[in-house]
């Protein structure tokens, strides 16, 4: 990966984390560790509507911060 590609990836990741809900979801996933969390557990634990959670998970995945 070139320096330019790396910089673009970092900017995408930071932009994704700049949203409070996405940051909350990302933090929950980091704390959970490698086992991760299911969307249902995140929905219940964070109190985020399922459709909203789905949207934000998609954005985190697009930024390369989470995987399915």
C-alpha positions as CSV (number, residue, x, y, z in Angstrom):
1,X,0.0,0.0,0.0
2,X,1.4,3.4,-1.0
3,X,1.6,6.3,1.4
4,X,-1.2,8.0,-0.4
5,X,-3.5,4.9,-0.1
6,X,-2.6,4.6,3.6
7,X,-3.5,8.3,4.2
8,X,-6.8,7.9,2.4
9,X,-7.6,4.8,4.5
10,X,-6.8,6.7,7.7
11,X,-9.0,9.6,6.6
12,X,-11.9,7.2,5.9
13,X,-11.5,5.6,9.3
14,X,-11.3,8.9,11.2
15,X,-14.3,10.2,9.3
16,X,-16.3,7.1,10.3
17,X,-15.3,7.5,13.9
18,X,-16.2,11.2,13.9
19,X,-19.9,10.3,14.4
20,X,-20.9,9.7,18.0
21,X,-23.0,6.6,17.4
22,X,-20.3,5.0,15.3
23,X,-17.7,5.8,17.9
24,X,-20.0,4.2,20.6
25,X,-20.5,1.1,18.5
26,X,-16.7,0.8,17.7
27,X,-15.8,1.2,21.4
28,X,-18.2,-1.6,22.3
29,X,-16.7,-3.9,19.7
30,X,-13.1,-3.1,20.9
31,X,-14.1,-3.8,24.5
32,X,-15.7,-7.1,23.5
33,X,-12.4,-8.3,22.0
34,X,-11.9,-10.8,19.2
35,X,-15.2,-12.6,20.0
36,X,-17.1,-9.4,18.9
37,X,-20.8,-8.8,19.5
38,X,-23.9,-9.7,17.5
39,X,-26.0,-6.9,16.2
40,X,-28.8,-8.0,18.6
41,X,-26.6,-7.7,21.6
42,X,-25.4,-4.3,20.5
43,X,-28.9,-3.2,19.8
44,X,-30.0,-4.1,23.3
45,X,-26.9,-3.0,25.1
46,X,-26.5,0.3,23.4
47,X,-30.1,1.1,23.0
48,X,-29.7,1.9,19.3
49,X,-32.6,1.1,16.9
50,X,-31.8,-1.9,14.7
51,X,-32.0,0.0,11.5
52,X,-29.8,2.8,12.8
53,X,-27.3,0.2,14.1
54,X,-27.3,-1.5,10.7
55,X,-26.5,1.8,8.9
56,X,-23.6,2.6,11.2
57,X,-22.2,-0.9,11.1
58,X,-22.2,-0.6,7.3
59,X,-20.3,2.7,7.5
60,X,-17.7,1.2,9.9
61,X,-17.3,-1.8,7.6
62,X,-16.8,0.5,4.5
63,X,-14.1,2.3,6.4
64,X,-12.4,-1.0,7.1
65,X,-12.9,-0.8,10.9
66,X,-15.1,-3.8,11.3
67,X,-15.8,-7.0,9.5
68,X,-18.6,-9.5,9.4
